[in-house]
Amino acid sequence: MTNSNPAIEVVGLTKSYGDHSVLTGVDLTVPQGTVYALLGPNGAGKTTIVNILSTLLTPGDGEIRVAGFDVRREPAGVRAAIGVTGQFSAIDELLTGTENLRLMADLAHLDRASATNAVTMMLERFDLVDAADRRAQTYSGGMKRRLDLAMTLITRPRLIFLDEPTSGLDPRSRRDLWAIVREQVADGVTVLLTTQYLEEADQLADRIGVLDGGRLVAEGTAAQLKRRVPGGHVSVQFRDVAGLASAAAAHPDATTDAEALTLQVPNDGSIAGLRRVLDGLDDNDVAGLTVESVDLDDVFLALTGHPAEAPTSQESPA
Amino acid sequence: MNTTYTVRDSATMLRRNLLHIRRYPSLSIMLVAQPILFLLLFVYVFGGTLGAGLPGVDGAAGGGNRGDYLVFITPGILIMTVASVALGTAIATATDMTTGIIARFRTMNIARVSVLTGHVLGAVIKTGFAVVIVAAFAFLLGFRSDAGLLGWLGAIGLLILIAFSLTWLTVGMALAADSVETASNTPLFLVMLPFISSGFVPTDAMPAGLRLFAENQPFTPMIDTLRALVTGADPGSDLWLAIGWCVLISLLGYLWSRQLFLRVPAK
């Protein structure tokens, strides 16, 4: 991957099991050194895409090149370039943290000294030094996920796949993991991640693809996606009814809540729009003000016609 | 993928499997206990009567006692030990296939078959330990032999070869199985098959149809060869027949396992 070809190039990818279509023509381009998030609910086809791109599953139709290699004809080339941390723990529970990392280093054919160095570095970077000689089956969920990711990164892949990397993690572990992903990107690594967490895509990704029912229903930066959906507003709280009434008269498109003494003025999130609202307000009348922007949940609802399913087994992200 | 990497990856995977055997010894202990129980059962419960039925020096019945029967069945029990460990390997392999790390191996640029060779080589080493323990038990019960060094070396070599072939076969069964439960059942016949061979009674004593099967199934030349080697006799043509069966079973088991593991699944 020394040239400037995209890290991932997918055209017209389909996949079906019998009569059941899982992917119905997905096009995807991920430039090198960028983060692409596949966002979608359970069953949208996120994991199927990751499995096909990482040579775990045969594709249906379509042209698929990963790290410049054709996944059907040159799977070994693909495998040499990628690292995968799947949705399910891919660690050896009977082995210790050190032994797991050493296993990966040996399989990457590092020489003895480099392997030992790499293992030590990874244990330190992923905060596993104290647990290094304990069996992985005794680790907490967050530690297992860190070990899992350390095993993926010890071979220094140029392209990593993270399939729902933070599902089931507590807020702190999630932020730790985000920091690690950002470090990788700073080193020029390309990342394709899948997530059900809209905030995670917003935090990490350069581009987001919204996947629903086996196809990409929208694609763009977080800001571009948000702009496609109306719904942002400025919420102003007044001290008394008189203040509310006069402001309401100046904004015929606003929604008035007389009981709470608040006025909701539609806003596109731009400075100019916000200034227009502020200019019309008298400082003495206003008790408080909040700017509510559209979040990706609104985007998801608008684009797919149904809300993103919140994962039932976990709390929502911090 | 060149040969150097195949060897290196296999060694790495072997180390992984040896750690597993050390960390999870209860399965191995159970697998050794079973042939020892059979040995005790056959020698002390049935041995007096069955020993009397062994052919004597002139081929006539009534030639032996309990001690003679111990010598007669020890080769069969040793081969049953090999089959028993191979059954355990099927369970261990099938269990391993359900873990996430196998999917990780599949996404790595390694000699993929090394995942399987690691299991097989680990199992052969485990079989070595199991056979030594069971053989030591037979000695404890009074097994003595006139075999020389060459005979014992031949016996060890043959047992390793049998372990290698049965393990490749059971690894294939493990990969073909849709669950760990299935994988623990399908190889059971390997543990039962030595009963219908020359292992426990001379095949002459069986009814015609059964005798035809017993004399021609692979365990019979294996057991006859092993018996000849550990008693200092000449195995004759049985040796080549036993080796032939082992090579054939190894090859088929290897190709079958390899094909099952290397294909990229469509679902």
Interface residues (C-beta under 8 A of the other chain):
Chain A: Y17 S54 T55 L56 L57 T58 P75 A76 R79 A80 I82 G83 V84 G86 F88 S89 A90 I91 D92 E93 L94 L95 E99 L103 D106 L107 A108 H109 R135 M151 T152 T155
Chain B: M1 Y5 R8 D9 T12 R16 L19 H20 R23 Y24 T99 G100 I101 A103 R104 F105 R106 T107 M108 N109 I110 V264 P265 A266 K267
